[in-house]
Amino acid sequence: MIERTFAEAFSGEWVKNNINDSTNELTILRTIIPWRKITSRLSKLYSKKGRHGKSLRILIALITVSRLRLLSDEKVVQQAKENRYIQYFCNIPDKKLQTFINPSTICTFRKRIGAEGAAVIEEEVFNLLRKTGVIKNDAQLIDSTVLEDNIIYPTDVQLLYKAFAKMKQFAKQNDLPAWWDEKYIKKLWRMYCLAKSKEKITYLWDFYFVFTGALNTFQAYLEVVPFLIKKLESGRHLSELLNILDDQTIQKLRGQKNIKNRIVSLDEVDARPIKKGKSHPSCEFGTTLQISFNRDGFMITTENFIGTPGDKTFFLNTLEFYRERMKGYAKKAVTDLGYRSLNNMKEGKEKVETIFMGRVEDVPEEIQSFCKKARSATEGFIAVAKTWRGFGRSLYKGFEGDKIWTSLSQLAYNLHKFIQLDKSEKIGEESLLKLGLYG
């Protein structure tokens, strides 16, 4: 049972004595984030019975500030104990401040709410900024990039060596002896690491001969040993993954270079090798991330895809997703040549007044300059998102974890964008005052 309701933890005197900077981003964001709406929606993911848990309000604030400041769970808890502004933002009372939460609880919370819960937090904040006119529906700037997974650069031998580690872990969990020569595998791995580049391919054969025998034995164990149901399911899942690895290794040994749906990690099985037309790096490993912005640089939509689906195939779906988020199509849509097709131009113009797909002749002369600048700005927005706002590499496991990472990073990106524009132009102050949310 989670603590659904919350009260103001600080008196007016406490705020006066400790919060001296009214322009601090956490002070402003504490006021505008619709805490009660978010806690109400997320509380439905918890049972109404059971042992009393942590405050949902505090947990939401902690994962929000961790993405704002790019902090780990341990660091955000540590800074919450030391920083009055973080305490104020998270509504953490002075009582039991030093022991108010264990960092592992934040990880458990993320797993509980999942991608759906992370999207709820982002959605509620986004809707508020949209309704108050902070996020304008002027133009839709679309592009795709790579959300990298936190994996080392893969090689075929490294994947086979990792497969032995996976089978050893399974054997240890089920009190089984290793069914291959571990000393030989370790020796082979050291020799491979010391070998010259041209010699490394020969070690792939050596590893594969041992691997195929170990895999056959492993699958035989799954058929005859009476494992517990959960352990058996885990073993079968690993067996299916290793079968894919076995198949792609055979293709590699036969000299095939382009292997369809190639796995590059046994920990991040959804990661794929993705080329995005860059000279460096020529290939990145992760999932495809489709993003659309408005002209001010607010991130309107984000979508994750496994592999490398063509940009042309999801252009129209992105227009619809944008319309759902903004409650209406933009007047202009700006993309690059990767999205260009006759069908996209034809059907897109039935929804959007003007579409620019990388060629100046797509639009009237009077808005060509606007479209070219918007296209250049899209590259800048993505660069900022990947360099400064956490989209460079996902530290969460699995495709669902990447979606959680994306939603929380999108939330942090837009909150930073709001603070940046609010301080320079005060665009949101008047609208937020009308809702009684700014002050």
LUMVORO-375004 format. One record per residue (C-alpha): x, y, z; residue in three letters; residue number from 1. Coordinates in pm, whole numbers, plus 50000, padded with zeros to 5 digits. Layout:
+-------+-------+-------+-----+-----+
|    c1 |    c2 |    c3 | res |   n |
+-------+-------+-------+-----+-----+
|     X |     Y |     Z | ala | NUM |
...
+-------+-------+-------+-----+-----+
This chain:
+-------+-------+-------+-----+-----+
|    c1 |    c2 |    c3 | res |   n |
+-------+-------+-------+-----+-----+
| 50000 | 50000 | 50000 | met |   1 |
| 50150 | 50331 | 49891 | ile |   2 |
| 50099 | 50665 | 50064 | glu |   3 |
| 49864 | 50834 | 49816 | arg |   4 |
| 49781 | 51160 | 49991 | thr |   5 |
| 50026 | 51424 | 50101 | phe |   6 |
| 50028 | 51751 | 50289 | ala |   7 |
| 50257 | 52052 | 50265 | glu |   8 |
| 50570 | 51954 | 50460 | ala |   9 |
| 50702 | 52307 | 50514 | phe |  10 |
| 50572 | 52606 | 50701 | ser |  11 |
| 50587 | 52958 | 50563 | gly |  12 |
| 50861 | 53039 | 50812 | glu |  13 |
| 51072 | 52739 | 50695 | trp |  14 |
| 51038 | 52849 | 50331 | val |  15 |
| 51131 | 53208 | 50421 | lys |  16 |
| 51442 | 53097 | 50609 | asn |  17 |
| 51567 | 52834 | 50361 | asn |  18 |
| 51439 | 52916 | 50010 | ile |  19 |
| 51591 | 53253 | 49923 | asn |  20 |
| 51603 | 53223 | 49542 | asp |  21 |
| 51251 | 53239 | 49396 | ser |  22 |
| 51396 | 53200 | 49045 | thr |  23 |
| 51562 | 52865 | 49121 | asn |  24 |
| 51434 | 52608 | 48871 | glu |  25 |
| 51323 | 52364 | 49142 | leu |  26 |
| 51128 | 52638 | 49320 | thr |  27 |
| 50941 | 52721 | 48999 | ile |  28 |
| 50887 | 52361 | 48892 | leu |  29 |
| 50754 | 52265 | 49235 | arg |  30 |
| 50474 | 52513 | 49176 | thr |  31 |
| 50377 | 52416 | 48823 | ile |  32 |
| 50395 | 52033 | 48835 | ile |  33 |
| 50041 | 51896 | 48896 | pro |  34 |
| 50137 | 51665 | 49182 | trp |  35 |
| 49785 | 51566 | 49286 | arg |  36 |
| 49679 | 51463 | 48936 | lys |  37 |
| 49992 | 51254 | 48892 | ile |  38 |
| 49967 | 51084 | 49233 | thr |  39 |
| 49598 | 51012 | 49174 | ser |  40 |
| 49668 | 50835 | 48845 | arg |  41 |
| 49976 | 50645 | 48966 | leu |  42 |
| 49807 | 50531 | 49288 | ser |  43 |
| 49586 | 50304 | 49074 | lys |  44 |
| 49895 | 50090 | 49005 | leu |  45 |
| 49911 | 49999 | 49375 | tyr |  46 |
| 49693 | 49780 | 49593 | ser |  47 |
| 49481 | 49951 | 49857 | lys |  48 |
| 49582 | 49684 | 50108 | lys |  49 |
| 49917 | 49582 | 50252 | gly |  50 |
| 50200 | 49734 | 50451 | arg |  51 |
| 50224 | 50114 | 50451 | his |  52 |
| 50480 | 50229 | 50194 | gly |  53 |
| 50670 | 50543 | 50100 | lys |  54 |
| 50512 | 50870 | 49990 | ser |  55 |
| 50417 | 50863 | 49622 | leu |  56 |
| 50471 | 51240 | 49608 | arg |  57 |
| 50832 | 51205 | 49725 | ile |  58 |
| 50908 | 50916 | 49487 | leu |  59 |
| 50773 | 51105 | 49184 | ile |  60 |
| 50977 | 51411 | 49275 | ala |  61 |
| 51296 | 51210 | 49329 | leu |  62 |
| 51289 | 51042 | 48987 | ile |  63 |
| 51202 | 51379 | 48830 | thr |  64 |
| 51496 | 51560 | 48988 | val |  65 |
| 51725 | 51265 | 48909 | ser |  66 |
| 51650 | 51315 | 48538 | arg |  67 |
| 51669 | 51695 | 48564 | leu |  68 |
| 52016 | 51676 | 48717 | arg |  69 |
| 52126 | 51347 | 48551 | leu |  70 |
| 52185 | 51183 | 48889 | leu |  71 |
| 52193 | 50817 | 48988 | ser |  72 |
| 51954 | 50690 | 49255 | asp |  73 |
| 52230 | 50702 | 49516 | glu |  74 |
| 52336 | 51054 | 49420 | lys |  75 |
| 51984 | 51199 | 49415 | val |  76 |
| 51917 | 51064 | 49766 | val |  77 |
| 52252 | 51198 | 49887 | gln |  78 |
| 52186 | 51544 | 49741 | gln |  79 |
| 51832 | 51545 | 49878 | ala |  80 |
| 51981 | 51514 | 50227 | lys |  81 |
| 52217 | 51806 | 50166 | glu |  82 |
| 52028 | 52047 | 49938 | asn |  83 |
| 51738 | 52254 | 50074 | arg |  84 |
| 51598 | 52323 | 49726 | tyr |  85 |
| 51576 | 51951 | 49646 | ile |  86 |
| 51413 | 51890 | 49984 | gln |  87 |
| 51161 | 52163 | 49908 | tyr |  88 |
| 51093 | 52029 | 49557 | phe |  89 |
| 51048 | 51673 | 49684 | cys |  90 |
| 50843 | 51779 | 49990 | asn |  91 |
| 51077 | 51592 | 50227 | ile |  92 |
| 51024 | 51700 | 50590 | pro |  93 |
| 51321 | 51758 | 50821 | asp |  94 |
| 51200 | 51475 | 51044 | lys |  95 |
| 51396 | 51157 | 50960 | lys |  96 |
| 51567 | 51340 | 50672 | leu |  97 |
| 51884 | 51132 | 50696 | gln |  98 |
| 51694 | 50802 | 50672 | thr |  99 |
| 51387 | 50902 | 50470 | phe | 100 |
| 51447 | 50653 | 50185 | ile | 101 |
| 51682 | 50384 | 50056 | asn | 102 |
| 51804 | 50437 | 49696 | pro | 103 |
| 51686 | 50087 | 49603 | ser | 104 |
| 51327 | 50199 | 49667 | thr | 105 |
| 51351 | 50437 | 49370 | ile | 106 |
| 51453 | 50147 | 49145 | cys | 107 |
| 51161 | 49940 | 49277 | thr | 108 |
| 50927 | 50232 | 49212 | phe | 109 |
| 51037 | 50263 | 48849 | arg | 110 |
| 50979 | 49892 | 48797 | lys | 111 |
| 50635 | 49917 | 48954 | arg | 112 |
| 50508 | 50207 | 48744 | ile | 113 |
| 50681 | 50085 | 48426 | gly | 114 |
| 50669 | 50266 | 48093 | ala | 115 |
| 50299 | 50344 | 48145 | glu | 116 |
| 50356 | 50522 | 48476 | gly | 117 |
| 50655 | 50718 | 48348 | ala | 118 |
| 50440 | 50833 | 48054 | ala | 119 |
| 50170 | 50948 | 48301 | val | 120 |
| 50412 | 51182 | 48479 | ile | 121 |
| 50535 | 51327 | 48149 | glu | 122 |
| 50183 | 51353 | 48005 | glu | 123 |
| 50037 | 51548 | 48296 | glu | 124 |
| 50319 | 51805 | 48293 | val | 125 |
| 50304 | 51830 | 47913 | phe | 126 |
| 49926 | 51883 | 47913 | asn | 127 |
| 49960 | 52164 | 48167 | leu | 128 |
| 50221 | 52345 | 47959 | leu | 129 |
| 50011 | 52296 | 47645 | arg | 130 |
| 49686 | 52421 | 47802 | lys | 131 |
| 49854 | 52731 | 47939 | thr | 132 |
| 49996 | 52821 | 47598 | gly | 133 |
| 50360 | 52762 | 47686 | val | 134 |
| 50393 | 52488 | 47422 | ile | 135 |
| 50273 | 52639 | 47095 | lys | 136 |
| 50134 | 52440 | 46804 | asn | 137 |
| 50313 | 52628 | 46526 | asp | 138 |
| 50530 | 52378 | 46338 | ala | 139 |
| 50617 | 52010 | 46370 | gln | 140 |
| 50986 | 51931 | 46328 | leu | 141 |
| 51047 | 51555 | 46283 | ile | 142 |
| 51364 | 51347 | 46283 | asp | 143 |
| 51494 | 51013 | 46410 | ser | 144 |
| 51811 | 50922 | 46595 | thr | 145 |
| 51955 | 50633 | 46796 | val | 146 |
| 51889 | 50576 | 47165 | leu | 147 |
| 52207 | 50390 | 47250 | glu | 148 |
| 52203 | 50104 | 47498 | asp | 149 |
| 52469 | 50080 | 47764 | asn | 150 |
| 52668 | 49793 | 47607 | ile | 151 |
| 53028 | 49741 | 47504 | ile | 152 |
| 53114 | 49724 | 47135 | tyr | 153 |
| 53008 | 49372 | 47030 | pro | 154 |
| 53214 | 49107 | 46852 | thr | 155 |
| 53111 | 48753 | 46758 | asp | 156 |
| 53364 | 48593 | 46993 | val | 157 |
| 53266 | 48825 | 47278 | gln | 158 |
| 52902 | 48720 | 47237 | leu | 159 |
| 52996 | 48350 | 47253 | leu | 160 |
| 53211 | 48413 | 47560 | tyr | 161 |
| 52917 | 48594 | 47719 | lys | 162 |
| 52695 | 48295 | 47636 | ala | 163 |
| 52914 | 48073 | 47854 | phe | 164 |
| 52878 | 48326 | 48137 | ala | 165 |
| 52498 | 48313 | 48097 | lys | 166 |
| 52493 | 47932 | 48108 | met | 167 |
| 52726 | 47934 | 48409 | lys | 168 |
| 52491 | 48169 | 48590 | gln | 169 |
| 52199 | 47935 | 48517 | phe | 170 |
| 52399 | 47634 | 48634 | ala | 171 |
| 52498 | 47806 | 48959 | lys | 172 |
| 52138 | 47908 | 49034 | gln | 173 |
| 52026 | 47547 | 48991 | asn | 174 |
| 52321 | 47375 | 49165 | asp | 175 |
| 52449 | 47217 | 48844 | leu | 176 |
| 52817 | 47164 | 48753 | pro | 177 |
| 52951 | 47340 | 48443 | ala | 178 |
| 52920 | 47105 | 48145 | trp | 179 |
| 53214 | 47246 | 47950 | trp | 180 |
| 53586 | 47299 | 48018 | asp | 181 |
| 53594 | 47640 | 48188 | glu | 182 |
| 53974 | 47653 | 48205 | lys | 183 |
| 53998 | 47595 | 47831 | tyr | 184 |
| 53745 | 47872 | 47758 | ile | 185 |
| 53931 | 48120 | 47979 | lys | 186 |
| 54262 | 48028 | 47814 | lys | 187 |
| 54106 | 48066 | 47471 | leu | 188 |
| 53966 | 48407 | 47568 | trp | 189 |
| 54309 | 48533 | 47682 | arg | 190 |
| 54467 | 48414 | 47358 | met | 191 |
| 54195 | 48584 | 47156 | tyr | 192 |
| 54244 | 48916 | 47338 | cys | 193 |
| 54619 | 48907 | 47269 | leu | 194 |
| 54586 | 48800 | 46905 | ala | 195 |
| 54630 | 49036 | 46612 | lys | 196 |
| 54322 | 49152 | 46422 | ser | 197 |
| 54378 | 48923 | 46123 | lys | 198 |
| 54413 | 48619 | 46350 | glu | 199 |
| 54097 | 48676 | 46555 | lys | 200 |
| 53861 | 48511 | 46305 | ile | 201 |
| 54027 | 48173 | 46364 | thr | 202 |
| 53929 | 48187 | 46733 | tyr | 203 |
| 53563 | 48219 | 46635 | leu | 204 |
| 53579 | 47860 | 46508 | trp | 205 |
| 53741 | 47739 | 46832 | asp | 206 |
| 53479 | 47910 | 47048 | phe | 207 |
| 53195 | 47791 | 46830 | tyr | 208 |
| 53293 | 47421 | 46847 | phe | 209 |
| 53282 | 47433 | 47229 | val | 210 |
| 52969 | 47649 | 47232 | phe | 211 |
| 52759 | 47424 | 47008 | thr | 212 |
| 52835 | 47121 | 47225 | gly | 213 |
| 52758 | 47314 | 47546 | ala | 214 |
| 52430 | 47442 | 47398 | leu | 215 |
| 52316 | 47089 | 47306 | asn | 216 |
| 52390 | 46970 | 47660 | thr | 217 |
| 52210 | 47269 | 47809 | phe | 218 |
| 51898 | 47199 | 47604 | gln | 219 |
| 51913 | 46832 | 47704 | ala | 220 |
| 51919 | 46937 | 48072 | tyr | 221 |
| 51606 | 47145 | 48016 | leu | 222 |
| 51426 | 46835 | 47889 | glu | 223 |
| 51522 | 46588 | 48165 | val | 224 |
| 51601 | 46785 | 48485 | val | 225 |
| 51291 | 46867 | 48702 | pro | 226 |
| 51348 | 47244 | 48738 | phe | 227 |
| 51108 | 47474 | 48921 | leu | 228 |
| 50860 | 47637 | 48681 | ile | 229 |
| 51017 | 47983 | 48697 | lys | 230 |
| 51369 | 47842 | 48657 | lys | 231 |
| 51253 | 47630 | 48365 | leu | 232 |
| 51095 | 47932 | 48194 | glu | 233 |
| 51416 | 48129 | 48247 | ser | 234 |
| 51619 | 47842 | 48101 | gly | 235 |
| 51396 | 47811 | 47796 | arg | 236 |
| 51415 | 48185 | 47735 | his | 237 |
| 51796 | 48166 | 47749 | leu | 238 |
| 51791 | 47861 | 47521 | ser | 239 |
| 51587 | 48050 | 47258 | glu | 240 |
| 51829 | 48341 | 47274 | leu | 241 |
| 52132 | 48114 | 47239 | leu | 242 |
| 51969 | 47941 | 46940 | asn | 243 |
| 51952 | 48279 | 46767 | ile | 244 |
| 52318 | 48338 | 46854 | leu | 245 |
| 52405 | 47992 | 46720 | asp | 246 |
| 52226 | 48064 | 46392 | asp | 247 |
| 52388 | 48406 | 46338 | gln | 248 |
| 52734 | 48264 | 46422 | thr | 249 |
| 52691 | 47997 | 46155 | ile | 250 |
| 52600 | 48269 | 45905 | gln | 251 |
| 52909 | 48465 | 46006 | lys | 252 |
| 53135 | 48161 | 45966 | leu | 253 |
| 52991 | 48106 | 45619 | arg | 254 |
| 53106 | 48454 | 45524 | gly | 255 |
| 52771 | 48630 | 45534 | gln | 256 |
| 52810 | 48999 | 45628 | lys | 257 |
| 52452 | 49129 | 45641 | asn | 258 |
| 52269 | 48922 | 45903 | ile | 259 |
| 51901 | 49008 | 45945 | lys | 260 |
| 51779 | 49097 | 46296 | asn | 261 |
| 52127 | 49047 | 46439 | arg | 262 |
| 52155 | 49053 | 46818 | ile | 263 |
| 52449 | 49250 | 46955 | val | 264 |
| 52410 | 49187 | 47328 | ser | 265 |
| 52282 | 48903 | 47548 | leu | 266 |
| 52189 | 49157 | 47817 | asp | 267 |
| 52015 | 49407 | 47586 | glu | 268 |
| 51851 | 49165 | 47342 | val | 269 |
| 51642 | 49441 | 47179 | asp | 270 |
| 51948 | 49644 | 47080 | ala | 271 |
| 52038 | 49643 | 46712 | arg | 272 |
| 52324 | 49781 | 46500 | pro | 273 |
| 52192 | 50106 | 46352 | ile | 274 |
| 52353 | 50325 | 46086 | lys | 275 |
| 52220 | 50681 | 46062 | lys | 276 |
| 52430 | 50823 | 45778 | gly | 277 |
| 52703 | 50968 | 46000 | lys | 278 |
| 53074 | 50950 | 45932 | ser | 279 |
| 53142 | 50899 | 46304 | his | 280 |
| 53029 | 50686 | 46459 | pro | 281 |
| 52929 | 50493 | 46148 | ser | 282 |
| 52722 | 50251 | 46356 | cys | 283 |
| 52551 | 50279 | 46695 | glu | 284 |
| 52392 | 50002 | 46901 | phe | 285 |
| 52048 | 50052 | 47049 | gly | 286 |
| 51695 | 50131 | 46935 | thr | 287 |
| 51555 | 50383 | 46689 | thr | 288 |
| 51414 | 50694 | 46855 | leu | 289 |
| 51167 | 50908 | 46659 | gln | 290 |
| 51125 | 51263 | 46794 | ile | 291 |
| 50918 | 51565 | 46695 | ser | 292 |
| 50956 | 51920 | 46827 | phe | 293 |
| 50773 | 52249 | 46789 | asn | 294 |
| 50963 | 52551 | 46662 | arg | 295 |
| 51050 | 52666 | 47017 | asp | 296 |
| 51226 | 52334 | 47074 | gly | 297 |
| 50975 | 52167 | 47306 | phe | 298 |
| 50977 | 51790 | 47257 | met | 299 |
| 50622 | 51695 | 47156 | ile | 300 |
| 50643 | 51324 | 47073 | thr | 301 |
| 50891 | 51043 | 47126 | thr | 302 |
| 50859 | 50685 | 47001 | glu | 303 |
| 51093 | 50386 | 47038 | asn | 304 |
| 51134 | 50120 | 46768 | phe | 305 |
| 51339 | 49800 | 46765 | ile | 306 |
| 51572 | 49781 | 46467 | gly | 307 |
| 51582 | 50032 | 46182 | thr | 308 |
| 51235 | 50081 | 46036 | pro | 309 |
| 51239 | 50328 | 45746 | gly | 310 |
| 51153 | 50687 | 45829 | asp | 311 |
| 50901 | 50684 | 45543 | lys | 312 |
| 50694 | 50412 | 45707 | thr | 313 |
| 50600 | 50600 | 46024 | phe | 314 |
| 50574 | 50960 | 45903 | phe | 315 |
| 50192 | 50959 | 45883 | leu | 316 |
| 50163 | 50786 | 46222 | asn | 317 |
| 50383 | 51056 | 46374 | thr | 318 |
| 50153 | 51324 | 46236 | leu | 319 |
| 49862 | 51151 | 46411 | glu | 320 |
| 50054 | 51109 | 46737 | phe | 321 |
| 50142 | 51479 | 46729 | tyr | 322 |
| 49775 | 51569 | 46669 | arg | 323 |
| 49669 | 51361 | 46971 | glu | 324 |
| 49924 | 51532 | 47193 | arg | 325 |
| 49860 | 51886 | 47070 | met | 326 |
| 49486 | 51843 | 47002 | lys | 327 |
| 49536 | 51954 | 46644 | gly | 328 |
| 49776 | 51938 | 46350 | tyr | 329 |
| 50049 | 52198 | 46308 | ala | 330 |
| 50034 | 52431 | 46008 | lys | 331 |
| 50380 | 52320 | 45894 | lys | 332 |
| 50569 | 51988 | 45909 | ala | 333 |
| 50946 | 51989 | 45852 | val | 334 |
| 51149 | 51671 | 45788 | thr | 335 |
| 51449 | 51557 | 45583 | asp | 336 |
| 51480 | 51350 | 45265 | leu | 337 |
| 51460 | 51026 | 45461 | gly | 338 |
| 51085 | 51078 | 45503 | tyr | 339 |
| 51023 | 51176 | 45144 | arg | 340 |
| 50775 | 50976 | 44937 | ser | 341 |
| 50484 | 51059 | 44706 | leu | 342 |
| 50239 | 50891 | 44942 | asn | 343 |
| 50363 | 51086 | 45246 | asn | 344 |
| 50342 | 51414 | 45054 | met | 345 |
| 49995 | 51339 | 44922 | lys | 346 |
| 49833 | 51210 | 45243 | glu | 347 |
| 50029 | 51450 | 45462 | gly | 348 |
| 49897 | 51756 | 45280 | lys | 349 |
| 49543 | 51642 | 45357 | glu | 350 |
| 49628 | 51697 | 45725 | lys | 351 |
| 49903 | 51959 | 45731 | val | 352 |
| 49891 | 52280 | 45533 | glu | 353 |
| 50260 | 52286 | 45438 | thr | 354 |
| 50511 | 51997 | 45430 | ile | 355 |
| 50885 | 52043 | 45380 | phe | 356 |
| 51077 | 51721 | 45308 | met | 357 |
| 51428 | 51839 | 45238 | gly | 358 |
| 51372 | 52026 | 44911 | arg | 359 |
| 51299 | 52396 | 44881 | val | 360 |
| 51053 | 52339 | 44596 | glu | 361 |
| 50825 | 52161 | 44845 | asp | 362 |
| 50706 | 52493 | 44989 | val | 363 |
| 50625 | 52847 | 44865 | pro | 364 |
| 50919 | 53087 | 44835 | glu | 365 |
| 50805 | 53307 | 45125 | glu | 366 |
| 50847 | 53026 | 45382 | ile | 367 |
| 51149 | 52849 | 45234 | gln | 368 |
| 51385 | 53032 | 45467 | ser | 369 |
| 51172 | 52938 | 45770 | phe | 370 |
| 51171 | 52570 | 45673 | cys | 371 |
| 51547 | 52554 | 45612 | lys | 372 |
| 51616 | 52718 | 45948 | lys | 373 |
| 51367 | 52486 | 46119 | ala | 374 |
| 51540 | 52185 | 45963 | arg | 375 |
| 51878 | 52305 | 46094 | ser | 376 |
| 51722 | 52373 | 46435 | ala | 377 |
| 51597 | 52012 | 46453 | thr | 378 |
| 51956 | 51888 | 46438 | glu | 379 |
| 52045 | 52128 | 46718 | gly | 380 |
| 51753 | 52019 | 46936 | phe | 381 |
| 51850 | 51653 | 46898 | ile | 382 |
| 52215 | 51731 | 46972 | ala | 383 |
| 52114 | 51910 | 47294 | val | 384 |
| 51884 | 51622 | 47392 | ala | 385 |
| 52157 | 51363 | 47340 | lys | 386 |
| 52443 | 51564 | 47487 | thr | 387 |
| 52285 | 51740 | 47785 | trp | 388 |
| 51945 | 51586 | 47853 | arg | 389 |
| 52004 | 51214 | 47890 | gly | 390 |
| 51908 | 51080 | 47547 | phe | 391 |
| 52266 | 50988 | 47460 | gly | 392 |
| 52258 | 50646 | 47623 | arg | 393 |
| 51990 | 50452 | 47806 | ser | 394 |
| 52102 | 50312 | 48141 | leu | 395 |
| 51782 | 50109 | 48186 | tyr | 396 |
| 51756 | 49743 | 48086 | lys | 397 |
| 51536 | 49614 | 47806 | gly | 398 |
| 51304 | 49779 | 47558 | phe | 399 |
| 51046 | 49867 | 47826 | glu | 400 |
| 51328 | 50019 | 48033 | gly | 401 |
| 51432 | 50229 | 47734 | asp | 402 |
| 51074 | 50358 | 47706 | lys | 403 |
| 51079 | 50458 | 48074 | ile | 404 |
| 51412 | 50633 | 48016 | trp | 405 |
| 51268 | 50812 | 47712 | thr | 406 |
| 50956 | 50938 | 47893 | ser | 407 |
| 51149 | 51068 | 48194 | leu | 408 |
| 51415 | 51225 | 47970 | ser | 409 |
| 51141 | 51393 | 47766 | gln | 410 |
| 50991 | 51527 | 48090 | leu | 411 |
| 51328 | 51665 | 48201 | ala | 412 |
| 51400 | 51813 | 47857 | tyr | 413 |
| 51071 | 52004 | 47846 | asn | 414 |
| 51101 | 52125 | 48206 | leu | 415 |
| 51448 | 52263 | 48128 | his | 416 |
| 51311 | 52421 | 47810 | lys | 417 |
| 51028 | 52583 | 48009 | phe | 418 |
| 51270 | 52727 | 48266 | ile | 419 |
| 51502 | 52850 | 47990 | gln | 420 |
| 51227 | 53027 | 47795 | leu | 421 |
| 51040 | 53146 | 48103 | asp | 422 |
| 51349 | 53321 | 48239 | lys | 423 |
| 51434 | 53483 | 47905 | ser | 424 |
| 51088 | 53566 | 47769 | glu | 425 |
| 50836 | 53505 | 48052 | lys | 426 |
| 50614 | 53323 | 47801 | ile | 427 |
| 50440 | 53107 | 48057 | gly | 428 |
| 50400 | 53345 | 48351 | glu | 429 |
| 50075 | 53515 | 48249 | glu | 430 |
| 49905 | 53189 | 48147 | ser | 431 |
| 50013 | 53010 | 48463 | leu | 432 |
| 49897 | 53299 | 48679 | leu | 433 |
| 49548 | 53257 | 48535 | lys | 434 |
| 49545 | 52898 | 48660 | leu | 435 |
| 49687 | 53000 | 48995 | gly | 436 |
| 49997 | 52789 | 48938 | leu | 437 |
| 50268 | 53053 | 48922 | tyr | 438 |
| 50400 | 53271 | 49198 | gly | 439 |
+-------+-------+-------+-----+-----+
